[in-house]
Amino acid sequence: MTLIFADRIADSSSTTGTSAFALDNSEPTGYRNFDDVCGNGDTIYYAASHRQLDQWEVGLGTYGAGTNVLTRTSVLASSNAGSAVNFSAGIKDIIGG
């Protein structure tokens, strides 16, 4: 398990609620996806934001290789007073670094 620092990592997720982000493996052009830089159990800082609503969160996540899931290990700040956001339906942009 390694703490990863990397540039230009992005993906999206349709995950709702406060569960781990199931990543779509659909990085925007010019970006890498989490699987390109993270191995199973690696941790990485992330920012998640809903594309249409004022819901956002930043924190430290743990990546699950093979499952393409980013678990919210520690929420550092959010639109929910610093707690995990109960994300509504819709696409969330997930940026890593």
N, C-alpha and C positions, 0 to 999 in steps of 0.2 A: 504494500500500500504506500503510494507516493503522493505528495502534494504536487499537483501539476500547475505550472505557470506557462501559458501559451497564448499566442495572439490569434485573432480572427477565427474564433470558434463560435458557431451559431447553429441553432436548430429551432424547431417549433414543436409544440405539443398541444394536444386537445384535452389533456388531463383536467378533470374538474376536482373540486374539493381540496383537501390538504394532503393527499397521497403523493407518492413519488411521481416525478414527471416521466411519462412514457414518451420518449423522443421519437419524432417522425422520421429521422434519418433523411431530412430534406434540407440540407444547408443551402443558404442563398449563394448565388454565384460569387466567387471570390473568397468564400469562407470554407473552413473545414468543419466536419461534424465531430462530436465528442469522441466517437470511436476511432477517429484518426489519431488522436493524441492521448487518450486515456485507456488504461488497462483495467481489468476487473479489480475493484476495491480502491482504485485511485480516488483521491479527493481533488476538487477543483472549485474555485470561487465561481459563482453564477449570479446572473440577474435575470429575473423572469418578469415579463409584463404582458398584460392582456392587451390585445390589439385594439379593442373597442371600449373597454371600461377602465376606470381609474383603479386598477388592481396591479400591484407590483410587489416585488420581494427581491432582496439580495441576501446571499448567504454562502455557506460552504456545503457542497454536495458530494455524495459518494457515487461513483459511476459503476454500473453493473454491465460489464462487457458480455456480449451474447444476448442479453436481455434488452440492451439499449435503454436503460432506465437510470435516471438521476434522482437519487434519494436525497431529500432535504435533511442533511445532517445537523446543520445549525443555521437558524435564521438570524441574520445580523440586523436587518432593518426591513420594514415593510409598510404597506398602506394599511395594515391591520395592527398599528401600534407596536410593531416589532415582533409580532407573533406570526406564525404560518398563516398565509392567506387562504381562505376558502374560495378558490378560484371558480368563477362562473363558467358556463359553457362558452366555447369560442376558442380561437387560436391564441396561444401564448408564445411570444418570442423568448427563447432561452439563449442567453449569451454567456459564454464561458471565458475565463481568463485566469 
